[in-house]
Amino acid sequence: MQGTLFGYTEAQVAEFGATAGIGVLILFMLFIIGNLAYRSNAGRVGTFALYFVLAFGMLGFVSKILIQHIWNL
């Protein structure tokens, strides 16, 4: 089993690491946005604005995963 890690190829490990690692970072960034809204006393509209604007970039990564899964790319 040369070139494998616990029976997985390097490409499989890298794909899982990228997907799971970035997913964990997204969750952490959502926590940071919530903490920022709480500490700044943003209120409901301000909290919504923070989540909408700052989390909008994460939507691209999630969309990419869904498109790849649906269209089998």
LUMLOVO-950790 format. One record per residue (C-alpha): x, y, z; residue in one letter. Coordinates in nm, 3 decimals, padded with zeros to 5 digits. Layout:
REM LUMLOVO-950790
X, Y, Z, a;
...
END
This chain:
REM LUMLOVO-950790
00.000, 00.000, 00.000, m;
00.260, 00.245, -00.107, q;
00.137, 00.604, -00.132, g;
-00.171, 00.564, 00.084, t;
-00.271, 00.685, 00.428, l;
-00.498, 00.441, 00.614, f;
-00.611, 00.305, 00.278, g;
-00.692, 00.645, 00.126, y;
-00.501, 00.805, -00.157, t;
-00.339, 01.144, -00.124, e;
-00.606, 01.302, -00.345, a;
-00.887, 01.164, -00.126, q;
-00.720, 01.290, 00.192, v;
-00.659, 01.632, 00.037, a;
-01.020, 01.663, -00.085, e;
-01.160, 01.565, 00.254, f;
-00.920, 01.796, 00.434, g;
-01.010, 02.089, 00.213, a;
-01.384, 02.033, 00.239, t;
-01.396, 01.957, 00.612, a;
-01.127, 02.210, 00.702, g;
-01.297, 02.495, 00.521, i;
-01.632, 02.386, 00.664, g;
-01.492, 02.413, 01.015, v;
-01.347, 02.755, 00.934, l;
-01.687, 02.868, 00.803, i;
-01.852, 02.764, 01.130, l;
-01.582, 02.945, 01.325, f;
-01.631, 03.259, 01.116, m;
-02.007, 03.245, 01.183, l;
-01.926, 03.231, 01.555, f;
-01.697, 03.534, 01.515, i;
-01.971, 03.728, 01.332, i;
-02.218, 03.646, 01.610, g;
-01.970, 03.750, 01.876, n;
-01.904, 04.074, 01.687, l;
-02.277, 04.147, 01.671, a;
-02.317, 04.072, 02.042, y;
-02.024, 04.289, 02.155, r;
-02.126, 04.583, 01.938, s;
-02.491, 04.572, 02.055, n;
-02.598, 04.562, 01.691, a;
-02.963, 04.478, 01.749, g;
-03.172, 04.260, 01.520, r;
-03.130, 04.458, 01.201, v;
-02.758, 04.512, 01.260, g;
-02.703, 04.145, 01.337, t;
-02.890, 04.048, 01.022, f;
-02.683, 04.294, 00.820, a;
-02.357, 04.156, 00.964, l;
-02.452, 03.797, 00.892, y;
-02.583, 03.881, 00.544, f;
-02.284, 04.085, 00.432, v;
-02.001, 03.895, 00.600, l;
-02.140, 03.546, 00.543, a;
-02.236, 03.613, 00.180, f;
-01.888, 03.517, 00.063, g;
-01.919, 03.177, 00.228, m;
-02.223, 03.107, 00.013, l;
-01.996, 03.072, -00.290, g;
-01.803, 02.785, -00.135, f;
-02.119, 02.603, -00.028, v;
-02.274, 02.660, -00.372, s;
-01.964, 02.515, -00.539, k;
-01.991, 02.196, -00.334, i;
-02.362, 02.161, -00.408, l;
-02.316, 02.221, -00.781, i;
-02.035, 01.965, -00.798, q;
-02.246, 01.711, -00.611, h;
-02.563, 01.766, -00.815, i;
-02.396, 01.775, -01.158, w;
-02.133, 01.509, -01.070, n;
-01.843, 01.730, -01.177, l;
END
